[in-house]
Structures are given as C-alpha cells and as structure tokens.
Amino acid sequence: MDLLKRKITDEGVIVSDDVLKLDALLNHQVDPQLTMEMGKEFASLFREEGVTKVVTVESSGIAVAFATAYELGVPLVFARRKKTLLADADSLSERVPSFTKGIVTDIIISRQFLSKEDRVLFIDDIIANGDAARGLIKIVERSGASLVGVGVVVEKCFQNGASSIREQGIRLESLAKITSLANGKITFADERA
C-alpha cells in the first residue's frame, strides 16, 4: 500500500533503531480514510478464508480490525487488557509483555465470543517481537476456534515477531514491511538501505 508507506514516511517518528512512533495515523490519532483502505486490503487478502470473526488486542488494533470486520461483514472481538467489574468469570486470558509499553499485561476475551465453529482473523497495528500476537493466538487455540491468519499493518522485519508466527505455520500478511530504522531513516522491504 503506497499510501500507507507515504503516511508512515511523512508522519512516523523514529524514536530509536527499534521503535517507530505512529501516533499520527494508528496509535493515538486515526486517519479514517486510510484505515478503511487498510480494512479493504485485509478483507481482500483473507476473503476466501471464510472468516466469521475478526479479533484484535485493545487499543491500537481496534480501528483497523473494525474496518476489516466491516468489509468482511463479520463481528469484531477485541481482547481487553484490564478486567472490569462486569468481566466474564470464565474468560480466556494470557499474560503478555508489551515491547513498546515495557510492561506485562493480561489480555482477556470472554469465552462467549469465540467458539469452535469460528474461523478467526487476527488483525493488529504493528508486530515487533510478537508477544501480544502469540498470546492472542493461544487464546484463539484454547477457544477451539480456527485461526485463518494474521494481518498486521506494519511488520518490523528486523525483529523476530512475524517470523516466529510464520514458523508456526500461520499465514501472516503485512501491509508495510520495514527492514530498518537505522540512521533516522525508514527503509521498507522493497527499498534499498
């Protein structure tokens, strides 16, 4: 997606050789037109998989996951990061570290929203080390649902998250692949450093 790459280049802030801040389009402010285009792209990539639910982890993945679910005409389920007073006592949860937040949290989905009949597509904003993705994949597996694939907006190829998911035999599709943030420059997989 050329538009996405342009937005990342224009609005992304390189914090370090490992961290790219995308607050202006994904993580704090959302670009609705770009988000809907990303949803259309993910829907076209996974349309033939018979998706019955789209899942994500709150909060940064919700907008793109919503756009994807909308395009596919299926419900969106998001894993919560905090238990509430109304939380289902029989929830599926997994403890996961967050690369960018530097903390460990629980991600939680109520069993009532995933069943063995579901064909699940997991959509997220960025994959770095893949801890949240692996945690959500475990939740989907424990629910008995089938995971048809993972879609991420930005894959940081220089970190092992996406490759570790693919090594499990899981289809992972990325809209933008970044190979380097070195020297204050964003390098995409289809460019030379």
C-alpha positions, 0 to 999 in steps of 0.5 A, spaced: 500 500 500 503 506 497 499 510 501 500 507 507 508 507 506 507 515 504 503 516 511 508 512 515 514 516 511 511 523 512 508 522 519 512 516 523 517 518 528 523 514 529 524 514 536 530 509 536 533 503 531 527 499 534 521 503 535 517 507 530 512 512 533 505 512 529 501 516 533 499 520 527 495 515 523 494 508 528 496 509 535 493 515 538 490 519 532 486 515 526 486 517 519 479 514 517 480 514 510 486 510 510 484 505 515 478 503 511 483 502 505 487 498 510 480 494 512 479 493 504 486 490 503 485 485 509 478 483 507 481 482 500 487 478 502 483 473 507 476 473 503 476 466 501 478 464 508 471 464 510 472 468 516 466 469 521 470 473 526 475 478 526 479 479 533 484 484 535 488 486 542 485 493 545 487 499 543 491 500 537 488 494 533 481 496 534 480 501 528 483 497 523 480 490 525 473 494 525 474 496 518 476 489 516 470 486 520 466 491 516 468 489 509 468 482 511 461 483 514 463 479 520 463 481 528 469 484 531 472 481 538 477 485 541 481 482 547 481 487 553 487 488 557 484 490 564 478 486 567 472 490 569 467 489 574 462 486 569 468 481 566 466 474 564 468 469 570 470 464 565 474 468 560 480 466 556 486 470 558 494 470 557 499 474 560 503 478 555 509 483 555 508 489 551 515 491 547 513 498 546 509 499 553 515 495 557 510 492 561 506 485 562 499 485 561 493 480 561 489 480 555 482 477 556 476 475 551 470 472 554 469 465 552 462 467 549 465 470 543 469 465 540 467 458 539 469 452 535 465 453 529 469 460 528 474 461 523 478 467 526 482 473 523 487 476 527 488 483 525 493 488 529 497 495 528 504 493 528 508 486 530 515 487 533 517 481 537 510 478 537 508 477 544 501 480 544 500 476 537 502 469 540 498 470 546 492 472 542 493 466 538 493 461 544 487 464 546 484 463 539 487 455 540 484 454 547 477 457 544 477 451 539 476 456 534 480 456 527 485 461 526 485 463 518 491 468 519 494 474 521 494 481 518 498 486 521 499 493 518 506 494 519 511 488 520 518 490 523 522 485 519 528 486 523 525 483 529 523 476 530 515 477 531 512 475 524 517 470 523 516 466 529 508 466 527 510 464 520 514 458 523 508 456 526 505 455 520 500 461 520 499 465 514 501 472 516 500 478 511 503 485 512 501 491 509 508 495 510 514 491 511 520 495 514 527 492 514 530 498 518 530 504 522 537 505 522 540 512 521 533 516 522 531 513 516 525 508 514 527 503 509 521 498 507 522 491 504 522 493 497 527 499 498 534 499 498 538 501 505 
